[in-house]
């Protein structure tokens, strides 16, 4: 009951920033370019925040919720698998549209994780091979535009090429419903999981290791 109460409080705590962010970002796309200048301020209660402060707070607060939900998922699976001992310091995220994952990447950064983004399979492999510090996790979309054209199997090809090097770095596919229907192919290629849910993504990451710090 204690855990449920804490989760409800966490959900309540993020309700206003998430709702406000959704309204601003989704319902008024024509003012996005103005907000991106980050020179405007917003009135929140009795306080005035810059757009930068507001968006940073939204990311930090929802990152904290992701942590709590991931922890809840881990507790629910306790006894089914060993608890992770390591820490996730660096994540390689391969996606031809990095802006699609900007929010999730921001959440990871709020928790002390360094996120390196690559836009193609080859760019991702070069990042892995040239890394002075190893990556703890690789996240990839499934289909993406490659230099030779769109490849609907790009995520699978990335997993296969990573495994060909002998690397055991966990690789997760983060995509849409099409990717979800290919769980078996992902597993057969050597992938560690596939999801379209940001909360489940963080739960999968939580199975690999802890985040360096608690989001504030």
PyMOL CGO cylinders between C-alpha atoms (Angstrom):
from pymol import cmd
from pymol.cgo import CYLINDER

trace = [
    CYLINDER, 0.00, 0.00, 0.00, 2.93, 2.31, 0.78, 0.3, 1, 1, 1, 1, 1, 1,
    CYLINDER, 2.93, 2.31, 0.78, 4.37, 1.85, -2.73, 0.3, 1, 1, 1, 1, 1, 1,
    CYLINDER, 4.37, 1.85, -2.73, 0.97, 2.51, -4.30, 0.3, 1, 1, 1, 1, 1, 1,
    CYLINDER, 0.97, 2.51, -4.30, 0.56, 5.70, -2.26, 0.3, 1, 1, 1, 1, 1, 1,
    CYLINDER, 0.56, 5.70, -2.26, 4.00, 6.95, -3.33, 0.3, 1, 1, 1, 1, 1, 1,
    CYLINDER, 4.00, 6.95, -3.33, 3.22, 6.19, -6.96, 0.3, 1, 1, 1, 1, 1, 1,
    CYLINDER, 3.22, 6.19, -6.96, -0.08, 8.09, -6.78, 0.3, 1, 1, 1, 1, 1, 1,
    CYLINDER, -0.08, 8.09, -6.78, 1.71, 11.06, -5.23, 0.3, 1, 1, 1, 1, 1, 1,
    CYLINDER, 1.71, 11.06, -5.23, 4.30, 10.95, -8.00, 0.3, 1, 1, 1, 1, 1, 1,
    CYLINDER, 4.30, 10.95, -8.00, 1.59, 10.88, -10.65, 0.3, 1, 1, 1, 1, 1, 1,
    CYLINDER, 1.59, 10.88, -10.65, -0.19, 13.80, -8.98, 0.3, 1, 1, 1, 1, 1, 1,
    CYLINDER, -0.19, 13.80, -8.98, 3.04, 15.75, -8.78, 0.3, 1, 1, 1, 1, 1, 1,
    CYLINDER, 3.04, 15.75, -8.78, 3.67, 15.57, -12.51, 0.3, 1, 1, 1, 1, 1, 1,
    CYLINDER, 3.67, 15.57, -12.51, 0.09, 16.15, -13.62, 0.3, 1, 1, 1, 1, 1, 1,
    CYLINDER, 0.09, 16.15, -13.62, 0.31, 19.93, -14.05, 0.3, 1, 1, 1, 1, 1, 1,
    CYLINDER, 0.31, 19.93, -14.05, 3.64, 20.15, -15.89, 0.3, 1, 1, 1, 1, 1, 1,
    CYLINDER, 3.64, 20.15, -15.89, 2.82, 17.28, -18.24, 0.3, 1, 1, 1, 1, 1, 1,
    CYLINDER, 2.82, 17.28, -18.24, -0.63, 18.69, -19.04, 0.3, 1, 1, 1, 1, 1, 1,
    CYLINDER, -0.63, 18.69, -19.04, 0.73, 22.19, -19.58, 0.3, 1, 1, 1, 1, 1, 1,
    CYLINDER, 0.73, 22.19, -19.58, 3.56, 20.92, -21.75, 0.3, 1, 1, 1, 1, 1, 1,
    CYLINDER, 3.56, 20.92, -21.75, 1.16, 18.84, -23.83, 0.3, 1, 1, 1, 1, 1, 1,
    CYLINDER, 1.16, 18.84, -23.83, -1.18, 21.80, -24.37, 0.3, 1, 1, 1, 1, 1, 1,
    CYLINDER, -1.18, 21.80, -24.37, 1.64, 24.13, -25.39, 0.3, 1, 1, 1, 1, 1, 1,
    CYLINDER, 1.64, 24.13, -25.39, 3.46, 21.61, -27.57, 0.3, 1, 1, 1, 1, 1, 1,
    CYLINDER, 3.46, 21.61, -27.57, 0.60, 19.76, -29.21, 0.3, 1, 1, 1, 1, 1, 1,
    CYLINDER, 0.60, 19.76, -29.21, -2.28, 22.18, -29.50, 0.3, 1, 1, 1, 1, 1, 1,
    CYLINDER, -2.28, 22.18, -29.50, -0.33, 25.27, -30.56, 0.3, 1, 1, 1, 1, 1, 1,
    CYLINDER, -0.33, 25.27, -30.56, 2.30, 24.09, -33.07, 0.3, 1, 1, 1, 1, 1, 1,
    CYLINDER, 2.30, 24.09, -33.07, 2.35, 27.53, -34.69, 0.3, 1, 1, 1, 1, 1, 1,
    CYLINDER, 2.35, 27.53, -34.69, 4.08, 29.00, -31.63, 0.3, 1, 1, 1, 1, 1, 1,
    CYLINDER, 4.08, 29.00, -31.63, 6.71, 26.28, -31.29, 0.3, 1, 1, 1, 1, 1, 1,
    CYLINDER, 6.71, 26.28, -31.29, 9.31, 28.30, -33.17, 0.3, 1, 1, 1, 1, 1, 1,
    CYLINDER, 9.31, 28.30, -33.17, 8.68, 31.19, -30.78, 0.3, 1, 1, 1, 1, 1, 1,
    CYLINDER, 8.68, 31.19, -30.78, 8.98, 29.02, -27.68, 0.3, 1, 1, 1, 1, 1, 1,
    CYLINDER, 8.98, 29.02, -27.68, 12.16, 27.44, -29.00, 0.3, 1, 1, 1, 1, 1, 1,
    CYLINDER, 12.16, 27.44, -29.00, 13.82, 30.84, -28.68, 0.3, 1, 1, 1, 1, 1, 1,
    CYLINDER, 13.82, 30.84, -28.68, 13.46, 30.26, -24.91, 0.3, 1, 1, 1, 1, 1, 1,
    CYLINDER, 13.46, 30.26, -24.91, 13.22, 34.00, -24.26, 0.3, 1, 1, 1, 1, 1, 1,
    CYLINDER, 13.22, 34.00, -24.26, 9.60, 33.89, -23.09, 0.3, 1, 1, 1, 1, 1, 1,
    CYLINDER, 9.60, 33.89, -23.09, 8.41, 33.29, -19.57, 0.3, 1, 1, 1, 1, 1, 1,
    CYLINDER, 8.41, 33.29, -19.57, 5.40, 31.43, -18.20, 0.3, 1, 1, 1, 1, 1, 1,
    CYLINDER, 5.40, 31.43, -18.20, 3.30, 32.20, -15.13, 0.3, 1, 1, 1, 1, 1, 1,
    CYLINDER, 3.30, 32.20, -15.13, 3.02, 29.07, -12.97, 0.3, 1, 1, 1, 1, 1, 1,
    CYLINDER, 3.02, 29.07, -12.97, 1.09, 29.71, -9.78, 0.3, 1, 1, 1, 1, 1, 1,
    CYLINDER, 1.09, 29.71, -9.78, 2.73, 32.70, -8.11, 0.3, 1, 1, 1, 1, 1, 1,
    CYLINDER, 2.73, 32.70, -8.11, 6.02, 32.16, -9.92, 0.3, 1, 1, 1, 1, 1, 1,
    CYLINDER, 6.02, 32.16, -9.92, 7.34, 33.14, -13.29, 0.3, 1, 1, 1, 1, 1, 1,
    CYLINDER, 7.34, 33.14, -13.29, 9.54, 30.65, -15.13, 0.3, 1, 1, 1, 1, 1, 1,
    CYLINDER, 9.54, 30.65, -15.13, 11.43, 30.95, -18.39, 0.3, 1, 1, 1, 1, 1, 1,
    CYLINDER, 11.43, 30.95, -18.39, 10.54, 28.43, -21.07, 0.3, 1, 1, 1, 1, 1, 1,
    CYLINDER, 10.54, 28.43, -21.07, 13.94, 26.81, -20.48, 0.3, 1, 1, 1, 1, 1, 1,
    CYLINDER, 13.94, 26.81, -20.48, 13.29, 26.44, -16.75, 0.3, 1, 1, 1, 1, 1, 1,
    CYLINDER, 13.29, 26.44, -16.75, 9.79, 25.12, -17.39, 0.3, 1, 1, 1, 1, 1, 1,
    CYLINDER, 9.79, 25.12, -17.39, 10.84, 22.47, -19.93, 0.3, 1, 1, 1, 1, 1, 1,
    CYLINDER, 10.84, 22.47, -19.93, 13.80, 21.42, -17.77, 0.3, 1, 1, 1, 1, 1, 1,
    CYLINDER, 13.80, 21.42, -17.77, 11.46, 20.95, -14.81, 0.3, 1, 1, 1, 1, 1, 1,
    CYLINDER, 11.46, 20.95, -14.81, 9.03, 18.87, -16.88, 0.3, 1, 1, 1, 1, 1, 1,
    CYLINDER, 9.03, 18.87, -16.88, 11.85, 16.59, -18.04, 0.3, 1, 1, 1, 1, 1, 1,
    CYLINDER, 11.85, 16.59, -18.04, 13.30, 16.22, -14.53, 0.3, 1, 1, 1, 1, 1, 1,
    CYLINDER, 13.30, 16.22, -14.53, 9.93, 15.53, -12.92, 0.3, 1, 1, 1, 1, 1, 1,
    CYLINDER, 9.93, 15.53, -12.92, 8.84, 12.94, -15.45, 0.3, 1, 1, 1, 1, 1, 1,
    CYLINDER, 8.84, 12.94, -15.45, 12.29, 11.34, -15.28, 0.3, 1, 1, 1, 1, 1, 1,
    CYLINDER, 12.29, 11.34, -15.28, 11.69, 10.87, -11.58, 0.3, 1, 1, 1, 1, 1, 1,
    CYLINDER, 11.69, 10.87, -11.58, 8.37, 9.16, -12.35, 0.3, 1, 1, 1, 1, 1, 1,
    CYLINDER, 8.37, 9.16, -12.35, 10.06, 6.91, -14.90, 0.3, 1, 1, 1, 1, 1, 1,
    CYLINDER, 10.06, 6.91, -14.90, 12.53, 5.88, -12.21, 0.3, 1, 1, 1, 1, 1, 1,
    CYLINDER, 12.53, 5.88, -12.21, 9.75, 5.04, -9.77, 0.3, 1, 1, 1, 1, 1, 1,
    CYLINDER, 9.75, 5.04, -9.77, 7.78, 3.06, -12.34, 0.3, 1, 1, 1, 1, 1, 1,
    CYLINDER, 7.78, 3.06, -12.34, 10.92, 1.18, -13.41, 0.3, 1, 1, 1, 1, 1, 1,
    CYLINDER, 10.92, 1.18, -13.41, 11.62, 0.38, -9.76, 0.3, 1, 1, 1, 1, 1, 1,
    CYLINDER, 11.62, 0.38, -9.76, 8.03, -0.84, -9.32, 0.3, 1, 1, 1, 1, 1, 1,
    CYLINDER, 8.03, -0.84, -9.32, 8.42, -3.09, -12.35, 0.3, 1, 1, 1, 1, 1, 1,
    CYLINDER, 8.42, -3.09, -12.35, 11.68, -4.43, -10.96, 0.3, 1, 1, 1, 1, 1, 1,
    CYLINDER, 11.68, -4.43, -10.96, 10.06, -5.22, -7.62, 0.3, 1, 1, 1, 1, 1, 1,
    CYLINDER, 10.06, -5.22, -7.62, 7.24, -7.01, -9.39, 0.3, 1, 1, 1, 1, 1, 1,
    CYLINDER, 7.24, -7.01, -9.39, 9.76, -9.21, -11.16, 0.3, 1, 1, 1, 1, 1, 1,
    CYLINDER, 9.76, -9.21, -11.16, 11.93, -9.81, -8.11, 0.3, 1, 1, 1, 1, 1, 1,
    CYLINDER, 11.93, -9.81, -8.11, 12.78, -13.44, -7.75, 0.3, 1, 1, 1, 1, 1, 1,
    CYLINDER, 12.78, -13.44, -7.75, 12.34, -14.07, -11.46, 0.3, 1, 1, 1, 1, 1, 1,
    CYLINDER, 12.34, -14.07, -11.46, 15.74, -12.70, -12.38, 0.3, 1, 1, 1, 1, 1, 1,
    CYLINDER, 15.74, -12.70, -12.38, 18.84, -11.37, -10.59, 0.3, 1, 1, 1, 1, 1, 1,
    CYLINDER, 18.84, -11.37, -10.59, 18.89, -7.69, -9.73, 0.3, 1, 1, 1, 1, 1, 1,
    CYLINDER, 18.89, -7.69, -9.73, 21.30, -5.59, -11.83, 0.3, 1, 1, 1, 1, 1, 1,
    CYLINDER, 21.30, -5.59, -11.83, 24.62, -4.78, -10.20, 0.3, 1, 1, 1, 1, 1, 1,
    CYLINDER, 24.62, -4.78, -10.20, 26.01, -2.27, -12.69, 0.3, 1, 1, 1, 1, 1, 1,
    CYLINDER, 26.01, -2.27, -12.69, 25.39, 1.38, -13.48, 0.3, 1, 1, 1, 1, 1, 1,
    CYLINDER, 25.39, 1.38, -13.48, 24.28, 2.74, -16.86, 0.3, 1, 1, 1, 1, 1, 1,
    CYLINDER, 24.28, 2.74, -16.86, 26.70, 5.56, -17.64, 0.3, 1, 1, 1, 1, 1, 1,
    CYLINDER, 26.70, 5.56, -17.64, 26.51, 5.77, -21.44, 0.3, 1, 1, 1, 1, 1, 1,
    CYLINDER, 26.51, 5.77, -21.44, 23.77, 5.01, -23.96, 0.3, 1, 1, 1, 1, 1, 1,
    CYLINDER, 23.77, 5.01, -23.96, 24.09, 4.95, -27.74, 0.3, 1, 1, 1, 1, 1, 1,
    CYLINDER, 24.09, 4.95, -27.74, 20.78, 5.86, -29.40, 0.3, 1, 1, 1, 1, 1, 1,
    CYLINDER, 20.78, 5.86, -29.40, 20.53, 5.12, -33.15, 0.3, 1, 1, 1, 1, 1, 1,
    CYLINDER, 20.53, 5.12, -33.15, 17.60, 6.79, -34.90, 0.3, 1, 1, 1, 1, 1, 1,
    CYLINDER, 17.60, 6.79, -34.90, 17.37, 8.77, -38.13, 0.3, 1, 1, 1, 1, 1, 1,
    CYLINDER, 17.37, 8.77, -38.13, 15.07, 11.27, -36.38, 0.3, 1, 1, 1, 1, 1, 1,
    CYLINDER, 15.07, 11.27, -36.38, 16.74, 11.99, -33.01, 0.3, 1, 1, 1, 1, 1, 1,
    CYLINDER, 16.74, 11.99, -33.01, 14.19, 14.68, -32.20, 0.3, 1, 1, 1, 1, 1, 1,
    CYLINDER, 14.19, 14.68, -32.20, 11.57, 11.93, -31.85, 0.3, 1, 1, 1, 1, 1, 1,
    CYLINDER, 11.57, 11.93, -31.85, 13.42, 10.72, -28.77, 0.3, 1, 1, 1, 1, 1, 1,
    CYLINDER, 13.42, 10.72, -28.77, 14.51, 14.08, -27.39, 0.3, 1, 1, 1, 1, 1, 1,
    CYLINDER, 14.51, 14.08, -27.39, 12.24, 13.82, -24.37, 0.3, 1, 1, 1, 1, 1, 1,
    CYLINDER, 12.24, 13.82, -24.37, 13.39, 10.32, -23.40, 0.3, 1, 1, 1, 1, 1, 1,
    CYLINDER, 13.39, 10.32, -23.40, 17.03, 11.26, -23.98, 0.3, 1, 1, 1, 1, 1, 1,
    CYLINDER, 17.03, 11.26, -23.98, 16.52, 14.32, -21.77, 0.3, 1, 1, 1, 1, 1, 1,
    CYLINDER, 16.52, 14.32, -21.77, 15.11, 12.11, -19.03, 0.3, 1, 1, 1, 1, 1, 1,
    CYLINDER, 15.11, 12.11, -19.03, 18.18, 9.87, -19.17, 0.3, 1, 1, 1, 1, 1, 1,
    CYLINDER, 18.18, 9.87, -19.17, 20.46, 12.90, -19.05, 0.3, 1, 1, 1, 1, 1, 1,
    CYLINDER, 20.46, 12.90, -19.05, 18.53, 14.20, -16.04, 0.3, 1, 1, 1, 1, 1, 1,
    CYLINDER, 18.53, 14.20, -16.04, 19.46, 10.93, -14.33, 0.3, 1, 1, 1, 1, 1, 1,
    CYLINDER, 19.46, 10.93, -14.33, 23.15, 11.32, -15.10, 0.3, 1, 1, 1, 1, 1, 1,
    CYLINDER, 23.15, 11.32, -15.10, 23.32, 9.16, -18.24, 0.3, 1, 1, 1, 1, 1, 1,
    CYLINDER, 23.32, 9.16, -18.24, 25.38, 10.35, -21.22, 0.3, 1, 1, 1, 1, 1, 1,
    CYLINDER, 25.38, 10.35, -21.22, 23.37, 9.87, -24.42, 0.3, 1, 1, 1, 1, 1, 1,
    CYLINDER, 23.37, 9.87, -24.42, 25.20, 9.74, -27.75, 0.3, 1, 1, 1, 1, 1, 1,
    CYLINDER, 25.20, 9.74, -27.75, 22.95, 9.89, -30.79, 0.3, 1, 1, 1, 1, 1, 1,
    CYLINDER, 22.95, 9.89, -30.79, 23.64, 8.45, -34.25, 0.3, 1, 1, 1, 1, 1, 1,
    CYLINDER, 23.64, 8.45, -34.25, 21.41, 8.68, -37.30, 0.3, 1, 1, 1, 1, 1, 1,
    CYLINDER, 21.41, 8.68, -37.30, 22.41, 5.56, -39.25, 0.3, 1, 1, 1, 1, 1, 1,
    CYLINDER, 22.41, 5.56, -39.25, 23.66, 2.02, -38.70, 0.3, 1, 1, 1, 1, 1, 1,
    CYLINDER, 23.66, 2.02, -38.70, 27.17, 2.84, -39.92, 0.3, 1, 1, 1, 1, 1, 1,
    CYLINDER, 27.17, 2.84, -39.92, 27.35, 5.97, -37.78, 0.3, 1, 1, 1, 1, 1, 1,
    CYLINDER, 27.35, 5.97, -37.78, 26.23, 3.95, -34.77, 0.3, 1, 1, 1, 1, 1, 1,
    CYLINDER, 26.23, 3.95, -34.77, 28.83, 1.23, -35.40, 0.3, 1, 1, 1, 1, 1, 1,
    CYLINDER, 28.83, 1.23, -35.40, 31.57, 3.84, -35.76, 0.3, 1, 1, 1, 1, 1, 1,
    CYLINDER, 31.57, 3.84, -35.76, 30.51, 5.35, -32.44, 0.3, 1, 1, 1, 1, 1, 1,
    CYLINDER, 30.51, 5.35, -32.44, 30.69, 1.92, -30.79, 0.3, 1, 1, 1, 1, 1, 1,
    CYLINDER, 30.69, 1.92, -30.79, 34.06, 1.04, -32.29, 0.3, 1, 1, 1, 1, 1, 1,
    CYLINDER, 34.06, 1.04, -32.29, 35.63, 4.44, -31.64, 0.3, 1, 1, 1, 1, 1, 1,
    CYLINDER, 35.63, 4.44, -31.64, 34.33, 4.91, -28.11, 0.3, 1, 1, 1, 1, 1, 1,
    CYLINDER, 34.33, 4.91, -28.11, 37.04, 5.62, -25.54, 0.3, 1, 1, 1, 1, 1, 1,
    CYLINDER, 37.04, 5.62, -25.54, 34.57, 4.62, -22.85, 0.3, 1, 1, 1, 1, 1, 1,
    CYLINDER, 34.57, 4.62, -22.85, 32.25, 1.68, -23.61, 0.3, 1, 1, 1, 1, 1, 1,
    CYLINDER, 32.25, 1.68, -23.61, 28.53, 2.06, -24.03, 0.3, 1, 1, 1, 1, 1, 1,
    CYLINDER, 28.53, 2.06, -24.03, 26.38, 0.23, -21.51, 0.3, 1, 1, 1, 1, 1, 1,
    CYLINDER, 26.38, 0.23, -21.51, 23.27, 0.04, -23.71, 0.3, 1, 1, 1, 1, 1, 1,
    CYLINDER, 23.27, 0.04, -23.71, 22.29, 0.57, -27.35, 0.3, 1, 1, 1, 1, 1, 1,
    CYLINDER, 22.29, 0.57, -27.35, 18.78, 1.73, -28.28, 0.3, 1, 1, 1, 1, 1, 1,
    CYLINDER, 18.78, 1.73, -28.28, 17.63, 1.67, -31.90, 0.3, 1, 1, 1, 1, 1, 1,
    CYLINDER, 17.63, 1.67, -31.90, 14.51, 2.26, -33.93, 0.3, 1, 1, 1, 1, 1, 1,
    CYLINDER, 14.51, 2.26, -33.93, 13.46, -0.50, -36.34, 0.3, 1, 1, 1, 1, 1, 1,
    CYLINDER, 13.46, -0.50, -36.34, 13.03, 1.10, -39.76, 0.3, 1, 1, 1, 1, 1, 1,
    CYLINDER, 13.03, 1.10, -39.76, 15.01, 4.19, -40.71, 0.3, 1, 1, 1, 1, 1, 1,
    CYLINDER, 15.01, 4.19, -40.71, 16.42, 6.16, -43.61, 0.3, 1, 1, 1, 1, 1, 1,
    CYLINDER, 16.42, 6.16, -43.61, 19.95, 5.00, -44.35, 0.3, 1, 1, 1, 1, 1, 1,
    CYLINDER, 19.95, 5.00, -44.35, 22.34, 6.56, -46.90, 0.3, 1, 1, 1, 1, 1, 1,
    CYLINDER, 22.34, 6.56, -46.90, 21.23, 3.92, -49.46, 0.3, 1, 1, 1, 1, 1, 1,
    CYLINDER, 21.23, 3.92, -49.46, 17.54, 4.55, -48.79, 0.3, 1, 1, 1, 1, 1, 1,
    CYLINDER, 17.54, 4.55, -48.79, 14.89, 3.51, -46.29, 0.3, 1, 1, 1, 1, 1, 1,
    CYLINDER, 14.89, 3.51, -46.29, 15.58, 0.18, -44.59, 0.3, 1, 1, 1, 1, 1, 1,
    CYLINDER, 15.58, 0.18, -44.59, 12.62, -1.36, -42.74, 0.3, 1, 1, 1, 1, 1, 1,
    CYLINDER, 12.62, -1.36, -42.74, 15.03, -3.85, -41.09, 0.3, 1, 1, 1, 1, 1, 1,
    CYLINDER, 15.03, -3.85, -41.09, 17.69, -1.36, -40.00, 0.3, 1, 1, 1, 1, 1, 1,
    CYLINDER, 17.69, -1.36, -40.00, 17.27, -2.20, -36.32, 0.3, 1, 1, 1, 1, 1, 1,
    CYLINDER, 17.27, -2.20, -36.32, 17.76, -5.90, -36.97, 0.3, 1, 1, 1, 1, 1, 1,
    CYLINDER, 17.76, -5.90, -36.97, 20.80, -5.25, -39.14, 0.3, 1, 1, 1, 1, 1, 1,
    CYLINDER, 20.80, -5.25, -39.14, 22.34, -3.10, -36.42, 0.3, 1, 1, 1, 1, 1, 1,
    CYLINDER, 22.34, -3.10, -36.42, 21.85, -5.86, -33.83, 0.3, 1, 1, 1, 1, 1, 1,
    CYLINDER, 21.85, -5.86, -33.83, 23.36, -8.48, -36.16, 0.3, 1, 1, 1, 1, 1, 1,
    CYLINDER, 23.36, -8.48, -36.16, 26.41, -6.36, -36.94, 0.3, 1, 1, 1, 1, 1, 1,
    CYLINDER, 26.41, -6.36, -36.94, 26.97, -5.58, -33.27, 0.3, 1, 1, 1, 1, 1, 1,
    CYLINDER, 26.97, -5.58, -33.27, 26.80, -9.29, -32.41, 0.3, 1, 1, 1, 1, 1, 1,
    CYLINDER, 26.80, -9.29, -32.41, 29.19, -10.12, -35.27, 0.3, 1, 1, 1, 1, 1, 1,
    CYLINDER, 29.19, -10.12, -35.27, 31.85, -8.13, -33.44, 0.3, 1, 1, 1, 1, 1, 1,
    CYLINDER, 31.85, -8.13, -33.44, 31.43, -10.34, -30.39, 0.3, 1, 1, 1, 1, 1, 1,
    CYLINDER, 31.43, -10.34, -30.39, 29.86, -7.54, -28.34, 0.3, 1, 1, 1, 1, 1, 1,
    CYLINDER, 29.86, -7.54, -28.34, 27.31, -8.51, -25.69, 0.3, 1, 1, 1, 1, 1, 1,
    CYLINDER, 27.31, -8.51, -25.69, 26.15, -4.94, -25.07, 0.3, 1, 1, 1, 1, 1, 1,
    CYLINDER, 26.15, -4.94, -25.07, 22.36, -4.97, -24.49, 0.3, 1, 1, 1, 1, 1, 1,
    CYLINDER, 22.36, -4.97, -24.49, 20.44, -3.70, -27.52, 0.3, 1, 1, 1, 1, 1, 1,
    CYLINDER, 20.44, -3.70, -27.52, 16.81, -2.61, -27.30, 0.3, 1, 1, 1, 1, 1, 1,
    CYLINDER, 16.81, -2.61, -27.30, 14.48, -1.71, -30.16, 0.3, 1, 1, 1, 1, 1, 1,
    CYLINDER, 14.48, -1.71, -30.16, 12.29, 1.31, -29.41, 0.3, 1, 1, 1, 1, 1, 1,
    CYLINDER, 12.29, 1.31, -29.41, 9.71, 1.65, -32.14, 0.3, 1, 1, 1, 1, 1, 1,
    CYLINDER, 9.71, 1.65, -32.14, 6.04, 1.53, -33.07, 0.3, 1, 1, 1, 1, 1, 1,
    CYLINDER, 6.04, 1.53, -33.07, 3.50, -1.23, -33.47, 0.3, 1, 1, 1, 1, 1, 1,
    CYLINDER, 3.50, -1.23, -33.47, 5.38, -2.64, -36.47, 0.3, 1, 1, 1, 1, 1, 1,
    CYLINDER, 5.38, -2.64, -36.47, 8.45, -3.20, -34.32, 0.3, 1, 1, 1, 1, 1, 1,
    CYLINDER, 8.45, -3.20, -34.32, 6.35, -4.79, -31.58, 0.3, 1, 1, 1, 1, 1, 1,
    CYLINDER, 6.35, -4.79, -31.58, 5.15, -7.45, -34.03, 0.3, 1, 1, 1, 1, 1, 1,
    CYLINDER, 5.15, -7.45, -34.03, 8.76, -8.50, -34.63, 0.3, 1, 1, 1, 1, 1, 1,
    CYLINDER, 8.76, -8.50, -34.63, 9.76, -9.51, -31.11, 0.3, 1, 1, 1, 1, 1, 1,
    CYLINDER, 9.76, -9.51, -31.11, 10.86, -12.97, -32.23, 0.3, 1, 1, 1, 1, 1, 1,
    CYLINDER, 10.86, -12.97, -32.23, 13.06, -11.57, -34.99, 0.3, 1, 1, 1, 1, 1, 1,
    CYLINDER, 13.06, -11.57, -34.99, 14.66, -9.15, -32.55, 0.3, 1, 1, 1, 1, 1, 1,
    CYLINDER, 14.66, -9.15, -32.55, 15.39, -11.98, -30.12, 0.3, 1, 1, 1, 1, 1, 1,
    CYLINDER, 15.39, -11.98, -30.12, 16.75, -14.25, -32.88, 0.3, 1, 1, 1, 1, 1, 1,
    CYLINDER, 16.75, -14.25, -32.88, 19.08, -11.47, -34.07, 0.3, 1, 1, 1, 1, 1, 1,
    CYLINDER, 19.08, -11.47, -34.07, 20.48, -11.15, -30.55, 0.3, 1, 1, 1, 1, 1, 1,
    CYLINDER, 20.48, -11.15, -30.55, 18.42, -8.21, -29.31, 0.3, 1, 1, 1, 1, 1, 1,
    CYLINDER, 18.42, -8.21, -29.31, 17.43, -7.90, -25.67, 0.3, 1, 1, 1, 1, 1, 1,
    CYLINDER, 17.43, -7.90, -25.67, 13.95, -6.48, -26.01, 0.3, 1, 1, 1, 1, 1, 1,
    CYLINDER, 13.95, -6.48, -26.01, 11.53, -4.35, -28.01, 0.3, 1, 1, 1, 1, 1, 1,
    CYLINDER, 11.53, -4.35, -28.01, 8.98, -1.81, -26.82, 0.3, 1, 1, 1, 1, 1, 1,
    CYLINDER, 8.98, -1.81, -26.82, 6.97, 1.19, -27.93, 0.3, 1, 1, 1, 1, 1, 1,
    CYLINDER, 6.97, 1.19, -27.93, 6.36, 2.41, -24.37, 0.3, 1, 1, 1, 1, 1, 1,
    CYLINDER, 6.36, 2.41, -24.37, 8.75, 4.92, -22.76, 0.3, 1, 1, 1, 1, 1, 1,
    CYLINDER, 8.75, 4.92, -22.76, 7.88, 3.53, -19.33, 0.3, 1, 1, 1, 1, 1, 1,
    CYLINDER, 7.88, 3.53, -19.33, 8.66, -0.02, -20.43, 0.3, 1, 1, 1, 1, 1, 1,
    CYLINDER, 8.66, -0.02, -20.43, 11.87, 1.22, -22.04, 0.3, 1, 1, 1, 1, 1, 1,
    CYLINDER, 11.87, 1.22, -22.04, 13.02, 2.59, -18.71, 0.3, 1, 1, 1, 1, 1, 1,
    CYLINDER, 13.02, 2.59, -18.71, 12.00, -0.66, -17.04, 0.3, 1, 1, 1, 1, 1, 1,
    CYLINDER, 12.00, -0.66, -17.04, 14.14, -2.59, -19.55, 0.3, 1, 1, 1, 1, 1, 1,
    CYLINDER, 14.14, -2.59, -19.55, 17.05, -0.26, -18.90, 0.3, 1, 1, 1, 1, 1, 1,
    CYLINDER, 17.05, -0.26, -18.90, 16.53, -0.80, -15.18, 0.3, 1, 1, 1, 1, 1, 1,
    CYLINDER, 16.53, -0.80, -15.18, 17.13, -4.50, -15.72, 0.3, 1, 1, 1, 1, 1, 1,
    CYLINDER, 17.13, -4.50, -15.72, 20.55, -3.69, -17.15, 0.3, 1, 1, 1, 1, 1, 1,
    CYLINDER, 20.55, -3.69, -17.15, 21.74, -1.39, -14.37, 0.3, 1, 1, 1, 1, 1, 1,
    CYLINDER, 21.74, -1.39, -14.37, 21.04, 1.51, -12.07, 0.3, 1, 1, 1, 1, 1, 1,
    CYLINDER, 21.04, 1.51, -12.07, 20.97, 5.11, -13.19, 0.3, 1, 1, 1, 1, 1, 1,
    CYLINDER, 20.97, 5.11, -13.19, 23.87, 7.24, -11.88, 0.3, 1, 1, 1, 1, 1, 1,
    CYLINDER, 23.87, 7.24, -11.88, 21.69, 9.57, -9.87, 0.3, 1, 1, 1, 1, 1, 1,
    CYLINDER, 21.69, 9.57, -9.87, 18.13, 10.19, -8.83, 0.3, 1, 1, 1, 1, 1, 1,
    CYLINDER, 18.13, 10.19, -8.83, 16.35, 12.81, -10.92, 0.3, 1, 1, 1, 1, 1, 1,
    CYLINDER, 16.35, 12.81, -10.92, 15.75, 16.03, -8.98, 0.3, 1, 1, 1, 1, 1, 1,
]
cmd.load_cgo(trace, "trace")
